[in-house]
Amino acid sequence: MATPELRQLRYFLVLAEELSFTRAAVRLMIAQQSLSQQITALERALGAKLFDRDSRGTTLTDIGALFVPEARAVTDRAEQAVAVVERARRGQVGTLRLAFLTTVANHLLPPVVRAVRHHLPDLHVATESTSIATLVQGVLEGRFDAAFTRTPLVPGLESRRLTTEPVCAVLPEGHPLAGRDELTLADLANEPWVMTPRSSWEPWHRAYEEQFREAGFVPTVVQEEAGVQSLLGLVAAGLGVTRLACSAASLRRTGVVFVPLSGAYAYTEMVWLAGNTAPALHRFLDVVTELAATTDLTSTG
């Protein structure tokens, strides 16, 4: 028994509905002779008669009647498959693997995931909160499709800026400068500092060094910790001061004071591998870009 063609199944179903070769041919926009030939070929392929044809008209045989729901299931499934491909082409279905820098996940992850669920409900999103080095390497190696992180980064990544926010000096409660409305980096020249280790992300530390140099001093670093929560704990304990994006204030409510630093800003960017043209990725990028244009992502969560 030969496998019927999908076209033949569609012709069969239309004829089964119309029970008239003339009307079915008009509906299918083909010649009646072509329809008759295709139905004959289908019956030959199946080894069974599907229609009775006589002077009184066209009727389904018992086998033909049994074949109707089966043929319809096949054509419906084919249409569903085509629809999935079309939606995938438009970036509406698929899976995206997203990385969030630990320090931005608290306020960025919830609104981003909510936006995707609203605008792209059939797009599955897998998220991971991670360090900057793991995040960048994961995007470059294709383990993450996109990521949300701080600048500066490294070559090989494309990016869109999502947020710009002030940088704050983080001081222990009771510090003589804690009551100021604003500080300059130079105001902190004689303070002990707690900072992330240089090994955590070289590009950040090169930028920090340039900023300290412009402020006229080299900071005295008394302790290094990789995590923001740990830095905040050290500041609260009175070991020193540090500088963080002001949104980090949401991570600790007691023991520290955040004072804006004049002219200092932190940027959050959405990054992906240069040359990645996956439709789902670019549909996602557009959704998040629109979200950033209409929402203050530094204060959400």
C-alpha positions as CSV (number, residue, x, y, z in Angstrom):
1,M,0.0,0.0,0.0
2,A,1.5,3.4,-1.0
3,T,1.4,6.4,1.3
4,P,-1.2,9.0,0.1
5,E,-0.1,12.5,-0.7
6,L,-1.3,15.3,1.6
7,R,-2.8,17.0,-1.4
8,Q,-4.9,13.9,-2.1
9,L,-6.2,13.8,1.5
10,R,-7.3,17.4,1.2
11,Y,-9.1,16.7,-2.1
12,F,-10.7,13.7,-0.5
13,L,-12.0,15.7,2.4
14,V,-13.5,18.4,0.3
15,L,-15.2,15.9,-1.9
16,A,-16.5,14.1,1.2
17,E,-18.1,17.3,2.3
18,E,-19.5,18.3,-1.1
19,L,-20.4,14.9,-2.4
20,S,-20.2,16.5,-5.9
21,F,-17.2,16.4,-8.1
22,T,-18.4,19.6,-9.8
23,R,-18.8,21.6,-6.5
24,A,-15.6,20.2,-5.0
25,A,-13.6,21.1,-8.1
26,V,-14.9,24.7,-8.0
27,R,-14.1,24.9,-4.3
28,L,-10.6,23.6,-4.8
29,M,-10.1,25.7,-7.9
30,I,-9.0,22.8,-10.1
31,A,-10.4,21.1,-13.1
32,Q,-13.0,18.4,-12.4
33,Q,-11.0,15.9,-14.4
34,S,-7.9,16.6,-12.2
35,L,-9.9,16.0,-9.1
36,S,-11.3,12.7,-10.5
37,Q,-7.7,11.6,-11.3
38,Q,-6.4,12.4,-7.9
39,I,-9.3,10.6,-6.1
40,T,-8.7,7.6,-8.3
41,A,-5.0,7.7,-7.5
42,L,-5.8,7.9,-3.8
43,E,-8.1,4.9,-4.0
44,R,-5.5,3.0,-5.9
45,A,-2.8,3.9,-3.3
46,L,-5.1,2.7,-0.4
47,G,-6.4,-0.3,-2.2
48,A,-10.0,0.6,-1.3
49,K,-12.9,2.3,-2.9
50,L,-13.8,5.6,-1.1
51,F,-16.7,6.8,-3.1
52,D,-19.6,5.3,-5.1
53,R,-20.3,7.2,-8.3
54,D,-23.5,6.6,-10.3
55,S,-26.1,8.5,-12.1
56,R,-27.7,9.5,-8.8
57,G,-24.5,11.2,-7.6
58,T,-21.5,10.6,-5.4
59,T,-21.7,9.0,-1.9
60,L,-19.1,7.8,0.5
61,T,-18.5,4.1,0.9
62,D,-18.4,2.6,4.4
63,I,-14.6,2.6,4.1
64,G,-14.6,6.2,2.9
65,A,-16.7,7.2,5.9
66,L,-14.2,5.6,8.2
67,F,-11.4,7.3,6.4
68,V,-12.8,10.8,6.9
69,P,-11.8,11.4,10.5
70,E,-8.4,9.8,9.9
71,A,-7.6,12.0,6.9
72,R,-8.8,15.1,8.7
73,A,-6.5,14.3,11.7
74,V,-3.5,14.1,9.3
75,T,-4.3,17.3,7.5
76,D,-5.0,19.2,10.8
77,R,-1.7,18.0,12.1
78,A,0.1,19.1,9.0
79,E,-1.5,22.6,9.3
80,Q,-0.5,22.7,12.9
81,A,3.1,21.9,12.0
82,V,3.1,24.6,9.3
83,A,1.7,27.1,11.9
84,V,4.5,26.2,14.4
85,V,7.1,26.8,11.7
86,E,5.5,30.2,10.9
87,R,5.4,31.2,14.5
88,A,9.0,30.1,15.0
89,R,9.9,32.2,11.9
90,R,8.3,35.1,13.6
91,G,10.1,34.4,16.9
92,Q,6.9,33.6,18.8
93,V,7.9,30.0,19.9
94,G,11.0,28.3,21.1
95,T,13.3,28.4,24.1
96,L,15.6,31.3,25.3
97,R,18.3,30.8,27.9
98,L,18.9,34.1,29.8
99,A,21.6,35.0,32.2
100,F,21.2,37.8,34.8
101,L,24.2,39.3,36.6
102,T,23.5,38.6,40.2
103,T,23.4,42.3,41.1
104,V,20.7,43.2,38.6
105,A,18.6,40.0,38.8
106,N,16.7,41.4,41.9
107,H,15.1,44.2,39.9
108,L,15.4,43.1,36.3
109,L,14.5,39.4,36.2
110,P,10.8,39.8,37.4
111,P,9.7,42.5,34.9
112,V,11.6,40.8,32.0
113,V,10.0,37.4,32.6
114,R,6.5,39.0,33.1
115,A,6.9,40.9,29.8
116,V,7.8,37.7,27.9
117,R,4.9,35.8,29.4
118,H,2.6,38.6,28.4
119,H,3.8,39.2,24.8
120,L,5.3,35.8,23.9
121,P,3.4,33.3,26.0
122,D,4.6,30.3,24.0
123,L,8.3,31.3,24.3
124,H,9.9,29.2,27.0
125,V,12.4,31.2,29.1
126,A,15.1,29.6,31.2
127,T,16.9,32.0,33.6
128,E,20.1,31.9,35.6
129,S,21.6,34.4,38.0
130,T,25.4,34.3,37.7
131,S,28.7,36.1,38.0
132,I,29.9,38.5,35.3
133,A,32.7,36.2,34.1
134,T,30.4,33.2,33.8
135,L,27.7,35.3,32.1
136,V,30.0,36.7,29.4
137,Q,31.7,33.3,28.7
138,G,28.3,31.7,28.5
139,V,27.0,34.1,25.9
140,L,30.3,33.9,23.9
141,E,30.0,30.0,23.9
142,G,26.3,29.9,23.1
143,R,25.2,28.6,26.5
144,F,23.1,31.7,27.0
145,D,21.1,33.4,24.2
146,A,21.1,36.8,25.9
147,A,22.2,38.3,29.2
148,F,21.6,41.3,31.4
149,T,24.7,42.9,32.9
150,R,26.7,45.9,33.7
151,T,29.3,47.6,31.4
152,P,32.0,47.6,30.4
153,L,32.2,44.2,28.7
154,V,34.4,42.6,26.0
155,P,34.4,42.4,22.1
156,G,32.2,39.8,20.4
157,L,28.9,40.9,22.0
158,E,26.2,43.1,20.7
159,S,24.2,45.2,23.2
160,R,21.4,47.5,23.9
161,R,21.4,49.8,26.9
162,L,18.4,49.4,29.1
163,T,19.0,51.5,32.2
164,T,21.1,54.4,33.4
165,E,21.2,55.0,37.1
166,P,23.4,57.0,39.6
167,V,26.3,55.4,41.4
168,C,26.3,55.8,45.1
169,A,29.0,55.8,47.8
170,V,28.0,53.2,50.4
171,L,28.9,54.3,53.9
172,P,28.4,52.8,57.3
173,E,25.6,54.3,59.3
174,G,26.9,57.2,61.4
175,H,29.8,58.0,59.0
176,P,30.6,61.7,59.0
177,L,29.7,61.9,55.3
178,A,26.5,59.9,55.6
179,G,24.3,63.0,55.9
180,R,25.5,64.6,52.7
181,D,23.0,64.8,49.8
182,E,25.9,64.2,47.3
183,L,29.5,63.3,47.3
184,T,32.4,63.3,44.9
185,L,34.8,60.4,44.6
186,A,37.6,62.7,45.8
187,D,35.6,63.1,49.1
188,L,36.4,59.5,49.8
189,A,40.2,59.6,49.1
190,N,41.2,59.0,52.7
191,E,38.7,56.3,53.4
192,P,39.4,52.5,53.6
193,W,37.7,50.7,50.8
194,V,36.1,47.3,50.4
195,M,35.9,46.2,46.8
196,T,35.5,43.2,44.5
197,P,38.8,41.4,43.6
198,R,40.3,42.4,40.3
199,S,40.0,38.8,39.1
200,S,36.2,39.0,39.3
201,W,36.2,41.1,36.1
202,E,39.2,42.9,34.7
203,P,37.3,45.4,32.5
204,W,35.4,46.8,35.5
205,H,38.6,47.3,37.5
206,R,40.3,49.1,34.6
207,A,37.4,51.5,34.5
208,Y,37.5,51.9,38.3
209,E,41.2,52.7,38.1
210,E,40.6,55.4,35.5
211,Q,37.9,57.0,37.7
212,F,40.1,56.9,40.8
213,R,43.0,58.4,38.8
214,E,40.8,61.2,37.6
215,A,39.7,61.8,41.3
216,G,43.4,62.1,42.2
217,F,44.0,59.1,44.4
218,V,44.5,55.3,44.6
219,P,42.1,53.7,47.0
220,T,43.3,51.9,50.1
221,V,41.6,48.5,49.8
222,V,41.4,46.8,53.1
223,Q,39.3,43.7,52.0
224,E,38.0,42.2,48.8
225,E,34.8,40.3,48.4
226,A,33.2,39.0,45.2
227,G,29.5,39.4,46.2
228,V,27.5,42.7,46.6
229,Q,25.8,41.3,49.7
230,S,29.2,40.6,51.3
231,L,30.5,44.1,50.4
232,L,27.4,45.6,52.0
233,G,28.0,43.5,55.1
234,L,31.6,44.7,55.4
235,V,30.5,48.3,55.0
236,A,27.8,47.8,57.7
237,A,30.5,46.3,59.9
238,G,32.5,49.5,59.6
239,L,35.4,48.1,57.7
240,G,35.3,50.6,54.9
241,V,33.3,52.2,52.1
242,T,32.5,51.1,48.6
243,R,30.6,52.3,45.5
244,L,27.7,50.6,43.9
245,A,24.8,51.3,41.6
246,C,22.1,53.0,43.7
247,S,19.6,50.3,43.0
248,A,21.7,48.0,45.3
249,A,20.1,49.8,48.2
250,S,17.2,47.4,47.8
251,L,19.6,44.5,48.9
252,R,20.3,45.9,52.4
253,R,18.1,48.2,54.4
254,T,20.1,48.6,57.6
255,G,23.6,49.4,58.6
256,V,24.6,51.3,55.5
257,V,23.8,54.6,53.8
258,F,23.7,55.3,50.1
259,V,24.8,58.7,49.0
260,P,24.9,59.6,45.2
261,L,28.3,60.3,43.7
262,S,28.4,63.4,41.5
263,G,28.6,62.6,37.8
264,A,28.8,58.9,38.3
265,Y,26.5,56.5,36.5
266,A,26.0,52.8,36.1
267,Y,24.6,51.2,32.9
268,T,22.7,48.0,32.5
269,E,22.8,46.4,29.1
270,M,21.2,43.5,27.3
271,V,23.8,41.6,25.4
272,W,23.9,38.7,22.9
273,L,26.5,37.1,20.6
274,A,27.3,39.1,17.6
275,G,25.8,37.6,14.5
276,N,23.0,35.6,16.3
277,T,20.0,36.0,14.0
278,A,17.6,33.6,15.7
279,P,14.0,35.0,15.3
280,A,13.0,34.2,18.9
281,L,16.0,36.1,20.2
282,H,15.3,39.2,18.2
283,R,11.6,39.2,19.0
284,F,12.6,39.0,22.7
285,L,15.0,41.8,22.3
286,D,12.3,44.0,20.9
287,V,9.9,43.1,23.7
288,V,12.6,44.0,26.4
289,T,13.6,47.2,24.5
290,E,9.9,48.3,24.6
291,L,9.7,47.4,28.3
292,A,12.8,49.5,29.1
293,A,11.3,52.5,27.2
294,T,8.1,52.4,29.3
295,T,9.3,51.1,32.7
296,D,11.8,52.2,35.3
297,L,13.7,49.0,35.5
298,T,16.0,50.2,38.3
299,S,13.1,50.2,40.7
300,T,11.0,47.2,39.7
301,G,11.1,43.7,40.9
